[in-house]
Amino acid sequence: MMNERHLGSDLDDFLAEEGILVEAKAVAAKRVVAFQIQRLMEEQQLSKAEMARRMKTSRAAVDRLLDPESEAATLITLEKAASALGRRLQVSLV
């Protein structure tokens, strides 16, 4: 049976009521970034080993970066990945 208190509300309202909106948005953002990095690597035909070499890190670190479930990506790691792909990292508060 549908809970009537959520009728007409959007997903953000529901997640906020459940106390998980911030976490859900962070997970979604990480998944988007991991997808973008993976797509750029494929476009540039970069292996994980080559990506790791360009980032001056380990292949395991690249695996964690590309894992949408991993929360281990720091801004420094993301900046290194962007640079390795010939891109810039842009972070903003809105």
mmCIF file as gemmi writes it, N, C-alpha and C atoms, coordinates in Angstrom:
data_model
loop_
_atom_site.group_PDB
_atom_site.id
_atom_site.type_symbol
_atom_site.label_atom_id
_atom_site.label_alt_id
_atom_site.label_comp_id
_atom_site.label_asym_id
_atom_site.label_entity_id
_atom_site.label_seq_id
_atom_site.pdbx_PDB_ins_code
_atom_site.Cartn_x
_atom_site.Cartn_y
_atom_site.Cartn_z
_atom_site.occupancy
_atom_site.B_iso_or_equiv
_atom_site.pdbx_formal_charge
_atom_site.auth_seq_id
_atom_site.auth_asym_id
_atom_site.pdbx_PDB_model_num
ATOM 1 N N . MET Axp A 1 ? 0.826 -1.183 0 1 0 ? 1 A 1
ATOM 2 C CA . MET Axp A 1 ? 0 0 0 1 0 ? 1 A 1
ATOM 3 C C . MET Axp A 1 ? 0.873 1.25 0 1 0 ? 1 A 1
ATOM 4 N N . MET Axp A 2 ? 0.553 2.234 -0.816 1 0 ? 2 A 1
ATOM 5 C CA . MET Axp A 2 ? 1.34 3.439 -0.946 1 0 ? 2 A 1
ATOM 6 C C . MET Axp A 2 ? 1.17 4.328 0.287 1 0 ? 2 A 1
ATOM 7 N N . ASN Axp A 3 ? 2.262 4.895 0.741 1 0 ? 3 A 1
ATOM 8 C CA . ASN Axp A 3 ? 2.228 5.796 1.877 1 0 ? 3 A 1
ATOM 9 C C . ASN Axp A 3 ? 1.741 7.16 1.396 1 0 ? 3 A 1
ATOM 10 N N . GLU Axp A 4 ? 0.591 7.593 1.875 1 0 ? 4 A 1
ATOM 11 C CA . GLU Axp A 4 ? -0.045 8.812 1.372 1 0 ? 4 A 1
ATOM 12 C C . GLU Axp A 4 ? 0.722 10.081 1.721 1 0 ? 4 A 1
ATOM 13 N N . ARG Axp A 5 ? 1.577 10.058 2.723 1 0 ? 5 A 1
ATOM 14 C CA . ARG Axp A 5 ? 2.3 11.286 3.058 1 0 ? 5 A 1
ATOM 15 C C . ARG Axp A 5 ? 3.305 11.662 1.976 1 0 ? 5 A 1
ATOM 16 N N . HIS Axp A 6 ? 3.649 10.729 1.076 1 0 ? 6 A 1
ATOM 17 C CA . HIS Axp A 6 ? 4.601 11.007 0.002 1 0 ? 6 A 1
ATOM 18 C C . HIS Axp A 6 ? 3.918 11.318 -1.321 1 0 ? 6 A 1
ATOM 19 N N . LEU Axp A 7 ? 2.608 11.251 -1.385 1 0 ? 7 A 1
ATOM 20 C CA . LEU Axp A 7 ? 1.901 11.575 -2.621 1 0 ? 7 A 1
ATOM 21 C C . LEU Axp A 7 ? 2.161 13.021 -2.996 1 0 ? 7 A 1
ATOM 22 N N . GLY Axp A 8 ? 2.565 13.241 -4.228 1 0 ? 8 A 1
ATOM 23 C CA . GLY Axp A 8 ? 2.816 14.594 -4.707 1 0 ? 8 A 1
ATOM 24 C C . GLY Axp A 8 ? 4.202 15.125 -4.387 1 0 ? 8 A 1
ATOM 25 N N . SER Axp A 9 ? 4.984 14.397 -3.607 1 0 ? 9 A 1
ATOM 26 C CA . SER Axp A 9 ? 6.334 14.86 -3.301 1 0 ? 9 A 1
ATOM 27 C C . SER Axp A 9 ? 7.301 14.305 -4.342 1 0 ? 9 A 1
ATOM 28 N N . ASP Axp A 10 ? 8.463 14.922 -4.427 1 0 ? 10 A 1
ATOM 29 C CA . ASP Axp A 10 ? 9.447 14.396 -5.37 1 0 ? 10 A 1
ATOM 30 C C . ASP Axp A 10 ? 10.476 13.548 -4.62 1 0 ? 10 A 1
ATOM 31 N N . LEU Axp A 11 ? 11.39 12.969 -5.379 1 0 ? 11 A 1
ATOM 32 C CA . LEU Axp A 11 ? 12.383 12.073 -4.791 1 0 ? 11 A 1
ATOM 33 C C . LEU Axp A 11 ? 13.25 12.796 -3.767 1 0 ? 11 A 1
ATOM 34 N N . ASP Axp A 12 ? 13.653 14.041 -4.065 1 0 ? 12 A 1
ATOM 35 C CA . ASP Axp A 12 ? 14.473 14.79 -3.107 1 0 ? 12 A 1
ATOM 36 C C . ASP Axp A 12 ? 13.738 14.974 -1.781 1 0 ? 12 A 1
ATOM 37 N N . ASP Axp A 13 ? 12.44 15.273 -1.857 1 0 ? 13 A 1
ATOM 38 C CA . ASP Axp A 13 ? 11.657 15.426 -0.625 1 0 ? 13 A 1
ATOM 39 C C . ASP Axp A 13 ? 11.663 14.123 0.176 1 0 ? 13 A 1
ATOM 40 N N . PHE Axp A 14 ? 11.437 13.026 -0.511 1 0 ? 14 A 1
ATOM 41 C CA . PHE Axp A 14 ? 11.408 11.729 0.152 1 0 ? 14 A 1
ATOM 42 C C . PHE Axp A 14 ? 12.757 11.413 0.804 1 0 ? 14 A 1
ATOM 43 N N . LEU Axp A 15 ? 13.852 11.599 0.041 1 0 ? 15 A 1
ATOM 44 C CA . LEU Axp A 15 ? 15.182 11.298 0.57 1 0 ? 15 A 1
ATOM 45 C C . LEU Axp A 15 ? 15.523 12.213 1.746 1 0 ? 15 A 1
ATOM 46 N N . ALA Axp A 16 ? 15.108 13.467 1.669 1 0 ? 16 A 1
ATOM 47 C CA . ALA Axp A 16 ? 15.348 14.395 2.778 1 0 ? 16 A 1
ATOM 48 C C . ALA Axp A 16 ? 14.596 13.936 4.027 1 0 ? 16 A 1
ATOM 49 N N . GLU Axp A 17 ? 13.343 13.521 3.859 1 0 ? 17 A 1
ATOM 50 C CA . GLU Axp A 17 ? 12.571 13.029 4.998 1 0 ? 17 A 1
ATOM 51 C C . GLU Axp A 17 ? 13.212 11.802 5.626 1 0 ? 17 A 1
ATOM 52 N N . GLU Axp A 18 ? 13.821 10.974 4.788 1 0 ? 18 A 1
ATOM 53 C CA . GLU Axp A 18 ? 14.481 9.767 5.281 1 0 ? 18 A 1
ATOM 54 C C . GLU Axp A 18 ? 15.866 10.066 5.85 1 0 ? 18 A 1
ATOM 55 N N . GLY Axp A 19 ? 16.348 11.296 5.677 1 0 ? 19 A 1
ATOM 56 C CA . GLY Axp A 19 ? 17.649 11.702 6.196 1 0 ? 19 A 1
ATOM 57 C C . GLY Axp A 19 ? 18.824 11.221 5.373 1 0 ? 19 A 1
ATOM 58 N N . ILE Axp A 20 ? 18.596 10.932 4.089 1 0 ? 20 A 1
ATOM 59 C CA . ILE Axp A 20 ? 19.679 10.388 3.255 1 0 ? 20 A 1
ATOM 60 C C . ILE Axp A 20 ? 19.893 11.178 1.971 1 0 ? 20 A 1
ATOM 61 N N . LEU Axp A 21 ? 19.357 12.377 1.873 1 0 ? 21 A 1
ATOM 62 C CA . LEU Axp A 21 ? 19.475 13.16 0.642 1 0 ? 21 A 1
ATOM 63 C C . LEU Axp A 21 ? 20.922 13.496 0.314 1 0 ? 21 A 1
ATOM 64 N N . VAL Axp A 22 ? 21.68 13.996 1.282 1 0 ? 22 A 1
ATOM 65 C CA . VAL Axp A 22 ? 23.071 14.396 1.029 1 0 ? 22 A 1
ATOM 66 C C . VAL Axp A 22 ? 23.894 13.197 0.573 1 0 ? 22 A 1
ATOM 67 N N . GLU Axp A 23 ? 23.736 12.08 1.259 1 0 ? 23 A 1
ATOM 68 C CA . GLU Axp A 23 ? 24.485 10.872 0.894 1 0 ? 23 A 1
ATOM 69 C C . GLU Axp A 23 ? 24.091 10.385 -0.497 1 0 ? 23 A 1
ATOM 70 N N . ALA Axp A 24 ? 22.82 10.39 -0.808 1 0 ? 24 A 1
ATOM 71 C CA . ALA Axp A 24 ? 22.348 9.936 -2.121 1 0 ? 24 A 1
ATOM 72 C C . ALA Axp A 24 ? 22.907 10.816 -3.232 1 0 ? 24 A 1
ATOM 73 N N . LYS Axp A 25 ? 22.946 12.12 -3.012 1 0 ? 25 A 1
ATOM 74 C CA . LYS Axp A 25 ? 23.489 13.025 -4.031 1 0 ? 25 A 1
ATOM 75 C C . LYS Axp A 25 ? 24.992 12.802 -4.215 1 0 ? 25 A 1
ATOM 76 N N . ALA Axp A 26 ? 25.707 12.554 -3.124 1 0 ? 26 A 1
ATOM 77 C CA . ALA Axp A 26 ? 27.147 12.305 -3.213 1 0 ? 26 A 1
ATOM 78 C C . ALA Axp A 26 ? 27.428 11.018 -3.976 1 0 ? 26 A 1
ATOM 79 N N . VAL Axp A 27 ? 26.666 9.975 -3.699 1 0 ? 27 A 1
ATOM 80 C CA . VAL Axp A 27 ? 26.832 8.699 -4.405 1 0 ? 27 A 1
ATOM 81 C C . VAL Axp A 27 ? 26.536 8.881 -5.885 1 0 ? 27 A 1
ATOM 82 N N . ALA Axp A 28 ? 25.472 9.612 -6.199 1 0 ? 28 A 1
ATOM 83 C CA . ALA Axp A 28 ? 25.108 9.852 -7.601 1 0 ? 28 A 1
ATOM 84 C C . ALA Axp A 28 ? 26.206 10.635 -8.316 1 0 ? 28 A 1
ATOM 85 N N . ALA Axp A 29 ? 26.755 11.645 -7.661 1 0 ? 29 A 1
ATOM 86 C CA . ALA Axp A 29 ? 27.82 12.445 -8.277 1 0 ? 29 A 1
ATOM 87 C C . ALA Axp A 29 ? 29.049 11.589 -8.541 1 0 ? 29 A 1
ATOM 88 N N . LYS Axp A 30 ? 29.419 10.734 -7.594 1 0 ? 30 A 1
ATOM 89 C CA . LYS Axp A 30 ? 30.587 9.857 -7.771 1 0 ? 30 A 1
ATOM 90 C C . LYS Axp A 30 ? 30.365 8.914 -8.943 1 0 ? 30 A 1
ATOM 91 N N . ARG Axp A 31 ? 29.16 8.378 -9.062 1 0 ? 31 A 1
ATOM 92 C CA . ARG Axp A 31 ? 28.866 7.47 -10.176 1 0 ? 31 A 1
ATOM 93 C C . ARG Axp A 31 ? 28.962 8.182 -11.512 1 0 ? 31 A 1
ATOM 94 N N . VAL Axp A 32 ? 28.494 9.408 -11.574 1 0 ? 32 A 1
ATOM 95 C CA . VAL Axp A 32 ? 28.569 10.185 -12.819 1 0 ? 32 A 1
ATOM 96 C C . VAL Axp A 32 ? 30.024 10.442 -13.192 1 0 ? 32 A 1
ATOM 97 N N . VAL Axp A 33 ? 30.833 10.839 -12.211 1 0 ? 33 A 1
ATOM 98 C CA . VAL Axp A 33 ? 32.247 11.12 -12.482 1 0 ? 33 A 1
ATOM 99 C C . VAL Axp A 33 ? 32.97 9.847 -12.92 1 0 ? 33 A 1
ATOM 100 N N . ALA Axp A 34 ? 32.719 8.734 -12.251 1 0 ? 34 A 1
ATOM 101 C CA . ALA Axp A 34 ? 33.342 7.462 -12.631 1 0 ? 34 A 1
ATOM 102 C C . ALA Axp A 34 ? 32.954 7.09 -14.059 1 0 ? 34 A 1
ATOM 103 N N . PHE Axp A 35 ? 31.685 7.295 -14.415 1 0 ? 35 A 1
ATOM 104 C CA . PHE Axp A 35 ? 31.217 7.01 -15.771 1 0 ? 35 A 1
ATOM 105 C C . PHE Axp A 35 ? 31.915 7.917 -16.78 1 0 ? 35 A 1
ATOM 106 N N . GLN Axp A 36 ? 32.05 9.198 -16.467 1 0 ? 36 A 1
ATOM 107 C CA . GLN Axp A 36 ? 32.706 10.134 -17.385 1 0 ? 36 A 1
ATOM 108 C C . GLN Axp A 36 ? 34.168 9.767 -17.599 1 0 ? 36 A 1
ATOM 109 N N . ILE Axp A 37 ? 34.855 9.416 -16.522 1 0 ? 37 A 1
ATOM 110 C CA . ILE Axp A 37 ? 36.267 9.033 -16.647 1 0 ? 37 A 1
ATOM 111 C C . ILE Axp A 37 ? 36.395 7.767 -17.489 1 0 ? 37 A 1
ATOM 112 N N . GLN Axp A 38 ? 35.558 6.772 -17.219 1 0 ? 38 A 1
ATOM 113 C CA . GLN Axp A 38 ? 35.585 5.525 -17.987 1 0 ? 38 A 1
ATOM 114 C C . GLN Axp A 38 ? 35.332 5.797 -19.472 1 0 ? 38 A 1
ATOM 115 N N . ARG Axp A 39 ? 34.351 6.641 -19.763 1 0 ? 39 A 1
ATOM 116 C CA . ARG Axp A 39 ? 34.025 6.973 -21.152 1 0 ? 39 A 1
ATOM 117 C C . ARG Axp A 39 ? 35.189 7.675 -21.853 1 0 ? 39 A 1
ATOM 118 N N . LEU Axp A 40 ? 35.82 8.623 -21.174 1 0 ? 40 A 1
ATOM 119 C CA . LEU Axp A 40 ? 36.968 9.318 -21.759 1 0 ? 40 A 1
ATOM 120 C C . LEU Axp A 40 ? 38.145 8.374 -21.976 1 0 ? 40 A 1
ATOM 121 N N . MET Axp A 41 ? 38.347 7.467 -21.034 1 0 ? 41 A 1
ATOM 122 C CA . MET Axp A 41 ? 39.416 6.48 -21.219 1 0 ? 41 A 1
ATOM 123 C C . MET Axp A 41 ? 39.156 5.632 -22.455 1 0 ? 41 A 1
ATOM 124 N N . GLU Axp A 42 ? 37.912 5.208 -22.63 1 0 ? 42 A 1
ATOM 125 C CA . GLU Axp A 42 ? 37.563 4.41 -23.807 1 0 ? 42 A 1
ATOM 126 C C . GLU Axp A 42 ? 37.745 5.211 -25.087 1 0 ? 42 A 1
ATOM 127 N N . GLU Axp A 43 ? 37.306 6.464 -25.09 1 0 ? 43 A 1
ATOM 128 C CA . GLU Axp A 43 ? 37.458 7.316 -26.274 1 0 ? 43 A 1
ATOM 129 C C . GLU Axp A 43 ? 38.924 7.492 -26.647 1 0 ? 43 A 1
ATOM 130 N N . GLN Axp A 44 ? 39.777 7.608 -25.632 1 0 ? 44 A 1
ATOM 131 C CA . GLN Axp A 44 ? 41.207 7.808 -25.864 1 0 ? 44 A 1
ATOM 132 C C . GLN Axp A 44 ? 41.975 6.488 -25.928 1 0 ? 44 A 1
ATOM 133 N N . GLN Axp A 45 ? 41.251 5.39 -25.824 1 0 ? 45 A 1
ATOM 134 C CA . GLN Axp A 45 ? 41.83 4.045 -25.861 1 0 ? 45 A 1
ATOM 135 C C . GLN Axp A 45 ? 42.946 3.884 -24.821 1 0 ? 45 A 1
ATOM 136 N N . LEU Axp A 46 ? 42.648 4.364 -23.613 1 0 ? 46 A 1
ATOM 137 C CA . LEU Axp A 46 ? 43.603 4.261 -22.511 1 0 ? 46 A 1
ATOM 138 C C . LEU Axp A 46 ? 43.287 3.048 -21.648 1 0 ? 46 A 1
ATOM 139 N N . SER Axp A 47 ? 44.282 2.245 -21.406 1 0 ? 47 A 1
ATOM 140 C CA . SER Axp A 47 ? 44.11 1.125 -20.48 1 0 ? 47 A 1
ATOM 141 C C . SER Axp A 47 ? 44.187 1.651 -19.047 1 0 ? 47 A 1
ATOM 142 N N . LYS Axp A 48 ? 43.759 0.839 -18.106 1 0 ? 48 A 1
ATOM 143 C CA . LYS Axp A 48 ? 43.87 1.211 -16.7 1 0 ? 48 A 1
ATOM 144 C C . LYS Axp A 48 ? 45.334 1.367 -16.305 1 0 ? 48 A 1
ATOM 145 N N . ALA Axp A 49 ? 46.191 0.523 -16.859 1 0 ? 49 A 1
ATOM 146 C CA . ALA Axp A 49 ? 47.623 0.609 -16.55 1 0 ? 49 A 1
ATOM 147 C C . ALA Axp A 49 ? 48.207 1.929 -17.044 1 0 ? 49 A 1
ATOM 148 N N . GLU Axp A 50 ? 47.83 2.342 -18.251 1 0 ? 50 A 1
ATOM 149 C CA . GLU Axp A 50 ? 48.325 3.61 -18.784 1 0 ? 50 A 1
ATOM 150 C C . GLU Axp A 50 ? 47.755 4.793 -17.998 1 0 ? 50 A 1
ATOM 151 N N . MET Axp A 51 ? 46.491 4.691 -17.617 1 0 ? 51 A 1
ATOM 152 C CA . MET Axp A 51 ? 45.876 5.747 -16.81 1 0 ? 51 A 1
ATOM 153 C C . MET Axp A 51 ? 46.624 5.874 -15.484 1 0 ? 51 A 1
ATOM 154 N N . ALA Axp A 52 ? 46.933 4.753 -14.859 1 0 ? 52 A 1
ATOM 155 C CA . ALA Axp A 52 ? 47.675 4.762 -13.599 1 0 ? 52 A 1
ATOM 156 C C . ALA Axp A 52 ? 49.051 5.39 -13.784 1 0 ? 52 A 1
ATOM 157 N N . ARG Axp A 53 ? 49.717 5.057 -14.881 1 0 ? 53 A 1
ATOM 158 C CA . ARG Axp A 53 ? 51.049 5.629 -15.157 1 0 ? 53 A 1
ATOM 159 C C . ARG Axp A 53 ? 50.952 7.144 -15.286 1 0 ? 53 A 1
ATOM 160 N N . ARG Axp A 54 ? 49.957 7.615 -16.034 1 0 ? 54 A 1
ATOM 161 C CA . ARG Axp A 54 ? 49.785 9.059 -16.226 1 0 ? 54 A 1
ATOM 162 C C . ARG Axp A 54 ? 49.427 9.779 -14.932 1 0 ? 54 A 1
ATOM 163 N N . MET Axp A 55 ? 48.691 9.099 -14.064 1 0 ? 55 A 1
ATOM 164 C CA . MET Axp A 55 ? 48.3 9.695 -12.785 1 0 ? 55 A 1
ATOM 165 C C . MET Axp A 55 ? 49.379 9.541 -11.72 1 0 ? 55 A 1
ATOM 166 N N . LYS Axp A 56 ? 50.426 8.778 -12.046 1 0 ? 56 A 1
ATOM 167 C CA . LYS Axp A 56 ? 51.506 8.464 -11.09 1 0 ? 56 A 1
ATOM 168 C C . LYS Axp A 56 ? 50.925 7.787 -9.846 1 0 ? 56 A 1
ATOM 169 N N . THR Axp A 57 ? 50.128 6.759 -10.103 1 0 ? 57 A 1
ATOM 170 C CA . THR Axp A 57 ? 49.491 6.013 -9.025 1 0 ? 57 A 1
ATOM 171 C C . THR Axp A 57 ? 49.437 4.544 -9.416 1 0 ? 57 A 1
ATOM 172 N N . SER Axp A 58 ? 48.761 3.746 -8.627 1 0 ? 58 A 1
ATOM 173 C CA . SER Axp A 58 ? 48.656 2.312 -8.892 1 0 ? 58 A 1
ATOM 174 C C . SER Axp A 58 ? 47.417 1.987 -9.716 1 0 ? 58 A 1
ATOM 175 N N . ARG Axp A 59 ? 47.447 0.825 -10.314 1 0 ? 59 A 1
ATOM 176 C CA . ARG Axp A 59 ? 46.272 0.342 -11.049 1 0 ? 59 A 1
ATOM 177 C C . ARG Axp A 59 ? 45.096 0.14 -10.088 1 0 ? 59 A 1
ATOM 178 N N . ALA Axp A 60 ? 45.385 -0.278 -8.851 1 0 ? 60 A 1
ATOM 179 C CA . ALA Axp A 60 ? 44.331 -0.463 -7.848 1 0 ? 60 A 1
ATOM 180 C C . ALA Axp A 60 ? 43.636 0.866 -7.552 1 0 ? 60 A 1
ATOM 181 N N . ALA Axp A 61 ? 44.4 1.96 -7.543 1 0 ? 61 A 1
ATOM 182 C CA . ALA Axp A 61 ? 43.805 3.276 -7.3 1 0 ? 61 A 1
ATOM 183 C C . ALA Axp A 61 ? 42.876 3.657 -8.452 1 0 ? 61 A 1
ATOM 184 N N . VAL Axp A 62 ? 43.252 3.312 -9.665 1 0 ? 62 A 1
ATOM 185 C CA . VAL Axp A 62 ? 42.39 3.576 -10.831 1 0 ? 62 A 1
ATOM 186 C C . VAL Axp A 62 ? 41.134 2.719 -10.734 1 0 ? 62 A 1
ATOM 187 N N . ASP Axp A 63 ? 41.294 1.474 -10.327 1 0 ? 63 A 1
ATOM 188 C CA . ASP Axp A 63 ? 40.122 0.608 -10.143 1 0 ? 63 A 1
ATOM 189 C C . ASP Axp A 63 ? 39.145 1.223 -9.139 1 0 ? 63 A 1
ATOM 190 N N . ARG Axp A 64 ? 39.674 1.738 -8.028 1 0 ? 64 A 1
ATOM 191 C CA . ARG Axp A 64 ? 38.809 2.373 -7.018 1 0 ? 64 A 1
ATOM 192 C C . ARG Axp A 64 ? 38.131 3.616 -7.588 1 0 ? 64 A 1
ATOM 193 N N . LEU Axp A 65 ? 38.878 4.379 -8.373 1 0 ? 65 A 1
ATOM 194 C CA . LEU Axp A 65 ? 38.329 5.589 -8.986 1 0 ? 65 A 1
ATOM 195 C C . LEU Axp A 65 ? 37.169 5.257 -9.917 1 0 ? 65 A 1
ATOM 196 N N . LEU Axp A 66 ? 37.295 4.182 -10.665 1 0 ? 66 A 1
ATOM 197 C CA . LEU Axp A 66 ? 36.274 3.792 -11.634 1 0 ? 66 A 1
ATOM 198 C C . LEU Axp A 66 ? 35.122 3.002 -11.014 1 0 ? 66 A 1
ATOM 199 N N . ASP Axp A 67 ? 35.299 2.56 -9.788 1 0 ? 67 A 1
ATOM 200 C CA . ASP Axp A 67 ? 34.263 1.786 -9.102 1 0 ? 67 A 1
ATOM 201 C C . ASP Axp A 67 ? 33.18 2.733 -8.6 1 0 ? 67 A 1
ATOM 202 N N . PRO Axp A 68 ? 31.975 2.658 -9.162 1 0 ? 68 A 1
ATOM 203 C CA . PRO Axp A 68 ? 30.922 3.586 -8.735 1 0 ? 68 A 1
ATOM 204 C C . PRO Axp A 68 ? 30.499 3.398 -7.282 1 0 ? 68 A 1
ATOM 205 N N . GLU Axp A 69 ? 30.828 2.265 -6.693 1 0 ? 69 A 1
ATOM 206 C CA . GLU Axp A 69 ? 30.474 1.998 -5.295 1 0 ? 69 A 1
ATOM 207 C C . GLU Axp A 69 ? 31.53 2.519 -4.318 1 0 ? 69 A 1
ATOM 208 N N . SER Axp A 70 ? 32.731 2.784 -4.811 1 0 ? 70 A 1
ATOM 209 C CA . SER Axp A 70 ? 33.825 3.231 -3.955 1 0 ? 70 A 1
ATOM 210 C C . SER Axp A 70 ? 33.678 4.711 -3.624 1 0 ? 70 A 1
ATOM 211 N N . GLU Axp A 71 ? 33.933 5.04 -2.38 1 0 ? 71 A 1
ATOM 212 C CA . GLU Axp A 71 ? 33.883 6.436 -1.936 1 0 ? 71 A 1
ATOM 213 C C . GLU Axp A 71 ? 35.286 6.985 -1.723 1 0 ? 71 A 1
ATOM 214 N N . ALA Axp A 72 ? 36.292 6.316 -2.276 1 0 ? 72 A 1
ATOM 215 C CA . ALA Axp A 72 ? 37.685 6.638 -1.99 1 0 ? 72 A 1
ATOM 216 C C . ALA Axp A 72 ? 38.257 7.785 -2.821 1 0 ? 72 A 1
ATOM 217 N N . ALA Axp A 73 ? 37.52 8.331 -3.743 1 0 ? 73 A 1
ATOM 218 C CA . ALA Axp A 73 ? 38.07 9.371 -4.619 1 0 ? 73 A 1
ATOM 219 C C . ALA Axp A 73 ? 38.183 10.703 -3.886 1 0 ? 73 A 1
ATOM 220 N N . THR Axp A 74 ? 39.389 11.23 -3.84 1 0 ? 74 A 1
ATOM 221 C CA . THR Axp A 74 ? 39.617 12.555 -3.265 1 0 ? 74 A 1
ATOM 222 C C . THR Axp A 74 ? 39.666 13.574 -4.391 1 0 ? 74 A 1
ATOM 223 N N . LEU Axp A 75 ? 39.611 14.831 -4.049 1 0 ? 75 A 1
ATOM 224 C CA . LEU Axp A 75 ? 39.722 15.87 -5.071 1 0 ? 75 A 1
ATOM 225 C C . LEU Axp A 75 ? 41.072 15.8 -5.776 1 0 ? 75 A 1
ATOM 226 N N . ILE Axp A 76 ? 42.12 15.462 -5.052 1 0 ? 76 A 1
ATOM 227 C CA . ILE Axp A 76 ? 43.445 15.335 -5.669 1 0 ? 76 A 1
ATOM 228 C C . ILE Axp A 76 ? 43.439 14.214 -6.702 1 0 ? 76 A 1
ATOM 229 N N . THR Axp A 77 ? 42.848 13.078 -6.348 1 0 ? 77 A 1
ATOM 230 C CA . THR Axp A 77 ? 42.766 11.951 -7.279 1 0 ? 77 A 1
ATOM 231 C C . THR Axp A 77 ? 41.956 12.333 -8.509 1 0 ? 77 A 1
ATOM 232 N N . LEU Axp A 78 ? 40.845 13.008 -8.306 1 0 ? 78 A 1
ATOM 233 C CA . LEU Axp A 78 ? 40.011 13.432 -9.435 1 0 ? 78 A 1
ATOM 234 C C . LEU Axp A 78 ? 40.75 14.424 -10.319 1 0 ? 78 A 1
ATOM 235 N N . GLU Axp A 79 ? 41.52 15.333 -9.722 1 0 ? 79 A 1
ATOM 236 C CA . GLU Axp A 79 ? 42.305 16.295 -10.494 1 0 ? 79 A 1
ATOM 237 C C . GLU Axp A 79 ? 43.372 15.578 -11.315 1 0 ? 79 A 1
ATOM 238 N N . LYS Axp A 80 ? 44.036 14.58 -10.72 1 0 ? 80 A 1
ATOM 239 C CA . LYS Axp A 80 ? 45.039 13.807 -11.458 1 0 ? 80 A 1
ATOM 240 C C . LYS Axp A 80 ? 44.397 13.067 -12.631 1 0 ? 80 A 1
ATOM 241 N N . ALA Axp A 81 ? 43.22 12.507 -12.405 1 0 ? 81 A 1
ATOM 242 C CA . ALA Axp A 81 ? 42.518 11.789 -13.474 1 0 ? 81 A 1
ATOM 243 C C . ALA Axp A 81 ? 42.143 12.741 -14.597 1 0 ? 81 A 1
ATOM 244 N N . ALA Axp A 82 ? 41.612 13.902 -14.236 1 0 ? 82 A 1
ATOM 245 C CA . ALA Axp A 82 ? 41.239 14.884 -15.25 1 0 ? 82 A 1
ATOM 246 C C . ALA Axp A 82 ? 42.457 15.295 -16.066 1 0 ? 82 A 1
ATOM 247 N N . SER Axp A 83 ? 43.551 15.57 -15.396 1 0 ? 83 A 1
ATOM 248 C CA . SER Axp A 83 ? 44.783 15.969 -16.081 1 0 ? 83 A 1
ATOM 249 C C . SER Axp A 83 ? 45.292 14.863 -17 1 0 ? 83 A 1
ATOM 250 N N . ALA Axp A 84 ? 45.243 13.619 -16.527 1 0 ? 84 A 1
ATOM 251 C CA . ALA Axp A 84 ? 45.69 12.481 -17.33 1 0 ? 84 A 1
ATOM 252 C C . ALA Axp A 84 ? 44.864 12.332 -18.61 1 0 ? 84 A 1
ATOM 253 N N . LEU Axp A 85 ? 43.638 12.837 -18.567 1 0 ? 85 A 1
ATOM 254 C CA . LEU Axp A 85 ? 42.734 12.756 -19.717 1 0 ? 85 A 1
ATOM 255 C C . LEU Axp A 85 ? 42.707 14.046 -20.528 1 0 ? 85 A 1
ATOM 256 N N . GLY Axp A 86 ? 43.594 14.99 -20.176 1 0 ? 86 A 1
ATOM 257 C CA . GLY Axp A 86 ? 43.635 16.261 -20.886 1 0 ? 86 A 1
ATOM 258 C C . GLY Axp A 86 ? 42.462 17.166 -20.564 1 0 ? 86 A 1
ATOM 259 N N . ARG Axp A 87 ? 41.913 17.014 -19.384 1 0 ? 87 A 1
ATOM 260 C CA . ARG Axp A 87 ? 40.746 17.795 -18.949 1 0 ? 87 A 1
ATOM 261 C C . ARG Axp A 87 ? 41.069 18.526 -17.658 1 0 ? 87 A 1
ATOM 262 N N . ARG Axp A 88 ? 40.129 19.385 -17.248 1 0 ? 88 A 1
ATOM 263 C CA . ARG Axp A 88 ? 40.22 20.067 -15.962 1 0 ? 88 A 1
ATOM 264 C C . ARG Axp A 88 ? 39.072 19.594 -15.092 1 0 ? 88 A 1
ATOM 265 N N . LEU Axp A 89 ? 39.32 19.548 -13.809 1 0 ? 89 A 1
ATOM 266 C CA . LEU Axp A 89 ? 38.26 19.239 -12.848 1 0 ? 89 A 1
ATOM 267 C C . LEU Axp A 89 ? 37.621 20.551 -12.445 1 0 ? 89 A 1
ATOM 268 N N . GLN Axp A 90 ? 36.29 20.584 -12.48 1 0 ? 90 A 1
ATOM 269 C CA . GLN Axp A 90 ? 35.57 21.771 -12.05 1 0 ? 90 A 1
ATOM 270 C C . GLN Axp A 90 ? 34.604 21.382 -10.94 1 0 ? 90 A 1
ATOM 271 N N . VAL Axp A 91 ? 34.774 22.011 -9.783 1 0 ? 91 A 1
ATOM 272 C CA . VAL Axp A 91 ? 33.908 21.756 -8.632 1 0 ? 91 A 1
ATOM 273 C C . VAL Axp A 91 ? 33.289 23.082 -8.24 1 0 ? 91 A 1
ATOM 274 N N . SER Axp A 92 ? 31.999 23.068 -7.97 1 0 ? 92 A 1
ATOM 275 C CA . SER Axp A 92 ? 31.362 24.316 -7.574 1 0 ? 92 A 1
ATOM 276 C C . SER Axp A 92 ? 30.284 24.059 -6.538 1 0 ? 92 A 1
ATOM 277 N N . LEU Axp A 93 ? 30.025 25.059 -5.753 1 0 ? 93 A 1
ATOM 278 C CA . LEU Axp A 93 ? 28.932 25.018 -4.788 1 0 ? 93 A 1
ATOM 279 C C . LEU Axp A 93 ? 27.784 25.794 -5.396 1 0 ? 93 A 1
ATOM 280 N N . VAL Axp A 94 ? 26.629 25.176 -5.452 1 0 ? 94 A 1
ATOM 281 C CA . VAL Axp A 94 ? 25.47 25.846 -6.063 1 0 ? 94 A 1
ATOM 282 C C . VAL Axp A 94 ? 24.334 25.938 -5.077 1 0 ? 94 A 1
